Amino acid sequence: MKDKAKLFSKLPKVDQVLSNDNIKKLMKRIPRDIIVESIREELDLLRKKIKDGIIISLKELEKEIIKLPNNVTSNANEKIKPKFKRVINATGVVIHTNLGRSLISPKIIDHIKDVTTNYSNLEFDLDEGKRGSRYSHIEEIIAKVTGAESAMVVNNNAAAVLLVLSTIAKEKEVVVSRGELVEIGGSFRVPDVMEQSGAKLVDVGTTNKTHIWDYERAIGEDTAALLKVHTSNYRILGFTSSVKLEDLVKLGERYNIPVVEDLGSGVLVDLSKYGLQYEPTVQESIKAGVDIVTFSGDKLLGGPQAGIIIGKKKYIDEMKKNPLTRAIRIDKFTISALEATLRLYLNEEDAIKNIPTLKMLTTSLNELEKKAQILYRKIDEKVEDNISIKITDQFSQVGGGSMPLEEIPTKAIMISSNNHSVSNIERKLRKFHTPIVARIYKDNLFIDLRTVKDEELDIIAEGLKFAIENV
Ligand SMILES: *Cc1c(COP(=O)(O)O)cnc(C)c1O
C-alpha cells in the first residue's frame, strides 16, 4: 500500500504535462480543453495500472511517464477525428444496412461536390426566375427510367409508405394480404406504419394463401386502397399463393380503388440476366398499371437513402400538398446523388459498371478468384505457424432485406487457428485504423472478396498481420 502511495505521488500534474514542448506544439492544432481531457484520461490509466499492480516500481512508472506526451497526442488526435468513418466490408453482404447500405458511385462525387459546395437551383426555376420545386430535378429522370407518369422523393421508403397512406387513406380502409404484413429491419412494420398514417388495416387471406376474392370481399364503402407489399426479406414456401399484380390492378380498376405497391428494394435492371435470382422490377409494376409504387433509394437501386414514390400524377400531386411532405423532405445531398445515380441508368452497361451495388452483385467468380489469390499472396508471408489460411468457396448475400434466398457463389479467404479463437482476430480487425468487418462461421473467419475493393487488399493484409500478431 505504501509503495503504491509513493508511486501515485510521482505521477505528474496536468499542468506539468501541459508544459511539455510536444504538448505545447499540439495546442496549435487541437483545442486546449480536449488536450486537458486527454491528459486526465491518460493519467487515470496510469493510476489504474498502479492500483491494479501492473506498474510496481518507480522505474516502470518513469518509463510510462516518458511515453505520456505521445499517448496524450494519440488520444487527442482520436478525439478530434469524426466518429463516423469508413470501414472495410469483408462480410460479403452487399447491401449491409449496418455498414451504410449502398455505396455512392465515385463517378458522381464531383457533381455532388459541385452542387453542395456552391449555391444551386435547389428551389429556383432558372427559366422563370422565380421559386421552383426541389422535386422538379428528379421527377423527369425517374419518369424516364421507370416509365411512370409522375414521381416524388422523400427521406426513405418507410416515409414514402407513410406519406402515401396518410394522403390517400387517412381514416379509411386499406386492404392488405396477411402474408404481407412484414417487418423490415426491426423498425418498419406494415401494420405500425399503417396505424401511424391514420389508415385502417383490413387484412385478408391467410399467412400462406390469399386469393383475389379475399380482396374483393373486403372492399366496402370505406376502402381507399389495395396495398401490395413485396415480402422482400422473407419467403413463404410450400403450399402458397398470392394474387398476381395484374389481377389486383384489374380489381382496383373495376371498383375505382387505387392499387399501391411497396416494392421495398426497387430494382431497375433485371438482374436475372446477370445470373441472379429474378426480382420484379419497378418498370414491370408500372407497366402492370399499379397506381402508386414506392421503393428505397439505397437498396438495389444503389443510390443515397431515399424513398421514391412513383405513379399516377393525380395521386403524386396530392402527396406533394400533404403537410407531412415538409417533415420528411430530402435535402440537396440526396437530390444530387439520386439524380446522378439515376442518370447512370440511362445506359444499363454504365449502371452495372459504375453503381457499386450492381457491380459487386455481378462480379464474376473468376474476378473474385483473382482477387482472392492476390490477397492470399499478400498475407501468406505474414502469417504465423499456428494460423491457417486458405481460399474457399463461400456464398455472398444481397442484404438489405433483398432476395433473402439468393446465395451468390463467392471466393473468400478462410482463417482458422488451432491455438486461439478467431473471434479475437475478428475483434482486432474491427479495431484496426481502417476497421475491417469480417464474418465468423463455425470458428473460422472469412474475408469475402465480393464486397472488398482492389485498393483495400493491402489494408486487409496489414490489418490481418496486426490482428494476428496482437491476439
Ligand atoms: C426496406 C423496406 C422498407 C423500408 O425502406 P427504408 O428505405 O429502409 O425506409 C419498406 N418496405 C419494404 C418492403 C422494404 O423492403
The ligand as an ORCA input file, in Angstrom:
! r2SCAN-3c Opt
* xyz 0 1
  C     -36.608     -1.888    -46.858
  C     -38.064     -1.849    -46.977
  C     -38.798     -0.798    -46.426
  C     -38.140      0.326    -45.678
  O     -37.362      1.091    -46.554
  P     -36.338      2.186    -45.969
  O     -35.835      2.873    -47.192
  O     -35.316      1.435    -45.215
  O     -37.135      3.086    -45.094
  C     -40.160     -0.810    -46.570
  N     -40.794     -1.810    -47.219
  C     -40.123     -2.854    -47.755
  C     -40.879     -3.944    -48.445
  C     -38.741     -2.919    -47.660
  O     -38.060     -3.939    -48.185
*
